């Protein structure tokens, strides 16, 4: 083989390798952006919101979900001011949990959220109820709030805790809420911790109701659960418990789940920020291949 032929074939091989690599990158499963719910580090946010955001950005988080703090979802800033601060640390404010409010107040909140490109307003809490009929009225209210969100170009979501998986009048509230809400207006945010600890199958819900669970909260469940009465605190950092997060993310993505937020409620020999760091490191190591 002469020099000219060698160069010709070397060039072809290099081009083929580059093409193969590009195909591999484009056909491989993309890991979701690393998100965190700010309630997990609420004490730090209350003391120093800007400094806490800086730390979360440095850990590798790129998406955040806020909540209805005493300073509001924008932490004493205007919506545009808070977006600018968060963006400066590489953080995109995707969604927020909100405090109970009237439909008129909710409309104003939706307008503020839409102005800065947020994607979701999420109801975080309804509380246990004595009658399943009450959950049916909640479903009607969700549809109204979903319509308000749609008007402003964003989405409405509901975050079930443990009580929607507990029977009321012979029915599960989560099933009633899924059936009673318009899928064009209302999405759900699965907290996989509560789904698992209440004995439900998260994968069955995600696949049966494909496209309804668009968001998730992720915290692991201890391999050896705490005594009865303390199950709500049987949480641990990602990868230290029984949940297969590789499977959870893959099944979620295959069924329309788009946003995954780390959350933690039990800090064992660590601070919330240390837990956030451990979870960020876990997500960086996690392979979906």
URQUI-V971861 format. One line per field, one symbol per residue. phi: phi as a letter, one per 40 degrees, with the letter a starting at -180 (. if undefined). burial: I if it has 9 or more other ideal C-beta (glycine too) atoms within 8 Angstrom, else O. A space follows every 50 residues. Layout:
phi=???
burial=???
This chain:
phi=.ccccdccccccccccccccccccccccccccccbaccccbccccccacc ccdcccccchcbbbbcaccccgcbfgbcdcccccccccbgbbccaacbcd acccccccccccccdbgcbabbccabgcbcbccccccccccccccccccc dcgbbbbbbccccccbcbfgbcdcccccccbcccbbbbbcccdcdcccgc bcccccccbdgcccbabbacbdcbccddgbdcbccacdgbbbcccccdcc ccdcbgcbbbbcaabbbbfacdcccdccccccccccbcc
burial=OOOOOIOOIOOOOOOOOOOOOOOOOOOOOOOIOIIIIIOIIIOIIIOOIO OIIIIIIOIOIIIIIIIIIOOOIIIOOOIOIIIOIIIOIOIIIIIIIIOO OOOOOIIOIIIIIIOIOIOIIIIOOOOOIOOIOIIIOIIIOIIIIIIIII OIOIIIIIIIOIIIIIOIOOIIIIOIIIOIIOOOIIIIIIIIIIIIIIOI OIIOIIIOIOOIIIIIIIIIIIOOOOOOOOIOOIIIIIOOIOIOIIOIII IIIOIIIOIIIIIIIOIOOOOIIIIIIIIIOIIOOIOOO
